[in-house]
Amino acid sequence: MAQSSNNRIVVPEARDAMNKFKMEAANEVGVNLQNGYNGHLTSREAGSVGGQMVKKMIQSYESGLKS
């Protein structure tokens, strides 16, 4: 059974920015992320990339509140 993804970018123009953001987060946590399919990643590695992205988004939001 093939899996389908429910992860859809609401604003198509944001796709490149999100991919760049994901690559930056992966570099920060030392995960070798490639363009396209990354099935070689462990759950821990993939989770650390997502966690880093969320951490950066929260920091950005919080700094916006202080301004």
VEXGU-985817 format. One record per residue: residue in one letter; z, y, x of N, C-alpha, C in turn. Coordinates in steps of 0.2 Angstrom, whole numbers, padded with zeros to 4 digits, always signed. Layout:
BEGIN
AZYXZYXZYX/...
//
This chain:
BEGIN
M+0000-0006+0004+0000+0000+0000+0000+0006+0004/A-0005+0011+0003-0005+0017+0007+0000+0022+0005/Q+0003+0026+0010+0007+0031+0008+0003+0037+0007/S+0005+0041+0002+0002+0048+0001+0008+0053+0003/S+0006+0058+0005+0011+0064+0007+0011+0069+0001/N+0018+0071+0000+0019+0076-0005+0020+0083-0002/N+0019+0083+0005+0020+0089+0009+0013+0093+0008/R+0013+0098+0004+0008+0102+0003+0009+0109+0005/I+0005+0113+0009+0006+0120+0010+0004+0124+0004/V+0008+0128+0002+0007+0132-0004+0002+0137-0003/V+0002+0140+0003-0003+0145+0005-0007+0142+0011/P-0013+0140+0009-0017+0137+0014-0018+0141+0021/E-0018+0147+0020-0019+0151+0026-0013+0150+0031/A-0007+0148+0029-0002+0147+0033-0002+0140+0037/R-0007+0136+0036-0007+0129+0039-0007+0130+0047/D-0011+0134+0050-0011+0135+0057-0004+0138+0060/A-0001+0142+0056+0005+0145+0058+0011+0140+0058/M+0011+0135+0053+0015+0130+0052+0014+0125+0058/N+0008+0123+0059+0007+0119+0065+0009+0121+0071/K+0008+0128+0073+0011+0131+0079+0018+0131+0079/F+0021+0132+0073+0029+0132+0073+0032+0125+0074/K+0028+0120+0072+0030+0113+0073+0030+0111+0080/M+0024+0113+0083+0023+0112+0090+0028+0115+0095/E+0030+0121+0093+0035+0125+0097+0042+0122+0096/A+0044+0120+0090+0050+0116+0089+0050+0110+0093/A+0045+0106+0093+0044+0100+0096+0045+0101+0104/N+0042+0106+0107+0043+0107+0114+0050+0109+0115/E+0054+0113+0111+0061+0115+0112+0065+0109+0112/V+0064+0104+0108+0068+0098+0108+0066+0092+0113/G+0060+0093+0116+0058+0089+0121+0054+0083+0118/V+0051+0084+0112+0047+0078+0109+0040+0079+0111/N+0036+0074+0113+0029+0075+0114+0025+0074+0108/L+0024+0080+0104+0020+0080+0098+0013+0081+0099/Q+0009+0077+0096+0001+0078+0097-0002+0081+0090/N-0007+0084+0091-0011+0086+0085-0013+0079+0081/G-0013+0079+0074-0015+0073+0071-0009+0069+0069/Y-0010+0062+0069-0005+0057+0067-0001+0056+0073/N+0006+0056+0072+0011+0055+0077+0015+0049+0075/G+0012+0043+0074+0015+0037+0072+0019+0034+0077/H+0018+0036+0083+0022+0034+0089+0029+0036+0090/L+0031+0042+0086+0037+0045+0086+0042+0040+0083/T+0048+0040+0086+0054+0037+0083+0057+0041+0077/S+0061+0038+0073+0064+0042+0067+0068+0048+0070/R+0071+0046+0075+0076+0051+0079+0072+0057+0081/E+0066+0056+0085+0062+0061+0087+0059+0065+0082/A+0056+0062+0077+0053+0066+0071+0059+0070+0068/G+0065+0067+0067+0070+0071+0064+0073+0077+0068/S+0072+0076+0074+0075+0082+0078+0070+0087+0078/V+0063+0086+0077+0058+0091+0076+0060+0095+0070/G+0060+0091+0064+0062+0094+0058+0068+0098+0058/G+0073+0095+0061+0080+0099+0061+0079+0105+0065/Q+0075+0105+0071+0075+0111+0075+0071+0117+0070/M+0066+0114+0067+0062+0119+0062+0067+0122+0057/V+0071+0118+0054+0076+0121+0049+0081+0126+0052/K+0083+0124+0058+0088+0128+0062+0085+0135+0063/K+0079+0135+0065+0075+0141+0067+0074+0145+0061/M+0072+0142+0055+0071+0146+0049+0078+0149+0046/I+0083+0145+0047+0090+0148+0045+0092+0154+0049/Q+0091+0153+0056+0092+0159+0060+0088+0165+0058/S+0082+0164+0057+0077+0169+0055+0080+0173+0049/Y+0081+0169+0044+0084+0171+0037+0090+0175+0038/E+0095+0172+0042+0101+0176+0043+0100+0182+0047/S+0096+0183+0052+0095+0189+0055+0092+0194+0051/G+0088+0192+0046+0085+0196+0041+0090+0199+0037/L+0095+0196+0035+0100+0198+0031+0105+0204+0034/K+0105+0203+0041+0109+0208+0045+0105+0214+0046/S+0099+0214+0045+0095+0220+0046+0096+0225+0041/
//
